[in-house]
């Protein structure tokens, strides 16, 4: 039984692959998308438990995608972790303004990402229990 | 008219003038004060002369400070070059900075600058316009018939000339100030633009570097975390890490290549080669990636096309362009490669059937990381710098590159390179005029000798643009084996000399073997590794370069050497300019040649300032906050300011024989220096410093007895450094002093002999490693 469903969105195919591997080893089911539009489609269709979203992407960048996810009734409650090569404070601020739940800068440690995901999902499930 | 009667009338005129002159001059000066136009100022002065003296006409000749050419200024404000009559009044007045009053006794045959006037004047006053020790030009006042110039008339004309000179100087200063202000503004803007561009570039590069780093970091950590897990696909992970490392390495080397290309630090290594063969070989090398994507290459190459270019760079250029086309082509698409010749240019077109580029983006595709802003296709590899590098390579060859949309879809990249690297037609015309004159060829050789002496160099060569072939040939040399040189030529833009000729910037190479810009250019002739190369510019066009190799002392050249060399060669350039402006006056070249020989002689007499003195002078000037241009100027003056002493060398070494007559003569050596350097030196700032370097702060020096701030700062610096060098080196009749004692002596004389501030600055410069 999978721990949960994670949607990984990045235009760099190698990053998608390694997250697929690391999260898979951790017992998650992994969905992938290579740009923002694909990400929206899969989020609506598959209702993942969490989304890892790159910022610098073609078609629809991570900020826009996040904004649209948070504006949509169907996907609003899905936690989003932004993933980007930009590490400056300004970008973090924008990230939280568009409603992201966490922020990790590249290059990142897959182990730490997994820990964050565990933490967020654990917290959420306990919140859900309380509710 | 009987002379007696005329004399009486003129004597009466003098009296009338004496009574009215103050009022007339006051009126003229009032008018001059309120104008900023040279032509109007000239008209005011001329009208005053007409009213007061009954003059028939007037002319103003303006001196071009750099070239020394005279320009006739018309009341309309138009200017035209004027060649003074040889031995005529204009030439004499300029040379001696004294007025010439020709009363007409010489009759109609006397030289009165006939070309200036509608009718030949009967008498002529030629007044030099001098302000602040610098000649600005001449005022000529003509009279219909012969007349005497009494003392009142002479004083009147001179005063009028002085007032006009002041007005002209004022307009000139205002113009210079305005230009200065503009150039400072332009510089500021350029700097802030540059900073902005470089910070954007830095952030883009950082982003591009972070992508492969992210993959490397993630895969490495994943491997470490699952070392014991037999299911982890280690081989695949390692191969990804490996390819991402390659991507990183490519990116770093592309960034470096591009920055070297853009900084103009990659001289061309030109060769003539068959472009068809190069393209065919290049395409074969691309076959693996072409086959993988099932792309058809369709080359249409004009056979037997030979171009002169840098083959390595052209190969790189074509790989980047064709590689780009292959990457963006759909699977199974076709890439067309066309090469042909058109006039003096070699054209190359590369067309793909890819998705194409929006028309508004076409001009931007050659910008760095343009790709990064475009839709990203995971299959498209590359650093985003390929086209920017292509652009840099084309620029370096003096060619053009552009992008077009292809029909029905796709992109066509076009390159036009000059088939041969040739000097500009104007440079070739000027070079033809130089090479066609025996005296200028002699000046070339004299210059080489002077540079060898001034730079203490074993090998010096002057390369001139070949008027017929458009490349550079060795026109004069020293220290090289002449026979081997006949065939040695270099194309403009090729190698060290060619890139200096192409870009017109002086160049200092400390060590040719470690300097990456010139790896593989090292020639066996360079037995030491340090070299200087400066452009020879005439009328704004580079007509040649001067190469300097091998300091006899075995040391390396430094920035101070480069500054002095640049100053010397600039002066030769302006002498050549004057010679071309005055083709019928051989004296221009004779004087320049005399000056060049005098500088050469300085070294032989041991009077040429050593590097230590030039270092100290420049370091002191820097300490005093002088501008870079000011520092270059005093550094240059320091190297040649004792030219006049060459004539008194023996007397100085044997002071016992010095009688008062001899001493007086020696005290005139600054003026003698000016006399010697005249053919080379038209910048009045230089002359002022030379003339004043023996003045004392308290006014007890020579030749003019100036004091305090009236002495130019450069001259005050020279005085201190000269004294220190003389004390610490000693003279034949006086043992050298230790440094501390010499400084004590300078301190004691501060406020008397020397400017105290300069002594302070000198001491700081000395302490700060200014001396060696």
Interface residues (C-beta under 8 A of the other chain):
Chain A: X11 X12 X13 X14 X15 X17 X18 X19 X21 X22 X25 X34 X56 X57 X58 X59 X85 X86 X106 X107 X108 X109 X110 X111
Chain B: X206 X207 X210 X211 X213 X214 X215 X216 X217 X218 X219 X221 X222 X225 X226 X229 X232 X233 X237 X240 X244 X374 X375 X376 X378
